[in-house]
Amino acid sequence: MNRLLLDLKISRPGLWFPTIWIYLVPFANQEGFLGTFSFWLGLFFVSFPLNYLVYGLNDYNDFDADKINDRKGNYLFGAKAKRQQLNSIPARVFLVMLPFFIAFTALSGTKMLILLGLMVVVNIIYNFPPLRLKERPPFEILIQSGYVLTALFCIQLNGLEMLPWQTIVYLILFAFQAHIAGEIMDIEPDKEAGKMTTAVVLGRKKTKIIMLLLLVIESYLLIYWFNDWILAAFLMVFSVWLIIDAFFVFKDKPYSHKQMLLFGYAINASAILSMIWVLYSAKLLTIV
């Protein structure tokens, strides 16, 4: 039981929202999907197994940075595991993913096998030498576009229509923004462990400004492409807070552990509310 709880913590339930959010987008104009087996099987997969792949391989390769990272050691931001506990991660990831590879390929064919294989390849490129893009700024941000594979997985599994290219662009920007937020919080432990990221190179304030620019671009595109003033308003409120944060309150100062937990809970709450709106409105699937 303790090992299962550790594996759950490694998968970072508090950071499941990007994969779940992206998985739900293609269902926005659908009816009756809550009664289908494929929807719930896919939703479970993008929750624990997929995030165990993503964060398990990340933790396996980031032991030095994680052991001195104060925000680790919880279900929100992930485990602070011992080296011997992490040694079995690649094998455990394989065992967790294998039944889903078999089941989803049986349900959806060769295209699904290719998609699942790409998910694994993206995470290997991100975490392992010789490329190890997680320490090659800005490529560690750009490769977050791989999160769009979650939407393609959803479409293939559930027989849905392909997303408009504008929606895919928006989802990529969403993935960039979510990743940068984590880098900002991890500057000190990453720097101490010798890990190179965009936030370490640029510093906290400049990275916050990049995140602010992304939020502004996302807000504009939500209005220009989708006429979605509600979701844009979510991001505009976040943008205002980020301006206050970067220029008046925290500036270059690190957040405390309690502040990071508060931000994490706030982000999850806003993610849940925005998921409901995206499903209800179907705005992200309707180009104006």
Secondary structure by P-SEA (a helix, b strand, c coil): caaaaaaaaaaccccaaaaaaaaaccccccccccccaaaaaaaaaaccaaaaaaaaaaaaacaaaaaacccccccccccccccccccaaaaaaaaaaaaaaaaaaaaccaaaaaaaaaaaaaaaaaccccccccccaaaaaaaccccaaaaaaaaaaaccccccaaaaaaaaaaaaaaaaaaaaacaaaaaaaccccccccccaaaaaaaaaaaaaaaaaaaaaccccaaaaaaaaaaaaaaaaaaccccccccccaaaaaaaaaaaaaaaaaaaaaaaacccccccc
